[in-house]
């Protein structure tokens, strides 16, 4: 009896492992046609029945499926809200996110999924995507190539799969008057990219990555995409003991140069964006933060060819605030796009949560207003539902609260700018430079001899208060 129980237990364990292996399969697995709907992308009725187009109802509304602060057509400081934000839905988190994590199997089983990674399933997801963004009232979407179409057994087959799904996407875009904010190639999930893509130690991998980016850029162009993103999730190292960092950085620069050349060759007028991140999955990623990436671009003469896609969660992982990264990008003329998300301060990894902090949203929008917007970039929700949120309506609720939070940030930033008190505090803090000598310093015309002479003439400097607490009071009062 004990032996039989043991055999049963062993069988159950094996079945559990098998089940986990199937439902936890990577998104880049080969195309299959297994499952009850694997041979058709048709779907009866709506993907989101019972959910109508999300409308603005104002702050007093208790309806969770309505906007309280985001009013697309309302004008704030000379632009409509929709033009300040240019919101975008991330296909990978919204339609390929499973809720799985390193400690558990997927928790999300959307009704339109049939358990396959077939071409027909990819097309069905694309149809769901357009119904979703239509009902949400968003004009843009973003994608990785392997998220929207399955890998084939060869590069040619993968490209053919992508072409078939992209043809449907183009048709749906035309019907629904939607656009691609940006596209990108997924160069981090497949085992071939374990050493990196453009920084791989293997020449064949470098070439494969180039071919994949070539195709992804071409389909982004075909879909009217306004930007193309490079996120180097594995462009870095785990140990310097076995890494030639200089050679890898040189290879990365050559890769980017080739991307610029291909962009011009095919007539793609979109902006090329690099998305900084300090680490995870690598120990150290080469585009650690905005400043590191700006220096890389200058070193290799690429500063006129790229801008940055700043992700808020990546900013905090690098030890900065999102506001810091945005300001660093802005003052270097590199602010191109924002991945609107956040992390959990108690968790040390990239949790990709929807941003719901009004203070952070306000500081983000102060940078965006100073930049006079970020078009042709926008705000992409590179954010996913929590593992425990499993209802279809949660997809809408998460995006609604994210959009409302950014809208409150815009309204608060506008209030601060119109009030002028914070700007005046900052002006007064630096008013000693609003003098003849200050102007000479800022023009690069004051040498050390002159400054020494003035230091002796003035004696011990009088140092004023920075008024940080007053600045915080003004900021909080606007919220």
Beta strands, then each sheet from edge to edge (+ up, - down):
strand 1: 55-56
strand 2: 66-67
strand 3: 75-76
strand 4: 79-80
strand 5: 87-90
strand 6: 140-144
strand 7: 179-184
strand 8: 227-230
strand 9: 236-237
strand 10: 271-274
strand 11: 284-285
strand 12: 306-311
strand 13: 335-339
strand 14: 379-381
sheet 1: 1+ 2+
sheet 2: 3+ 4-
sheet 3: 5+ 6+ 7+ 8+ 10+ 12+ 13+ 14+ 5+
sheet 4: 9+ 11-
end
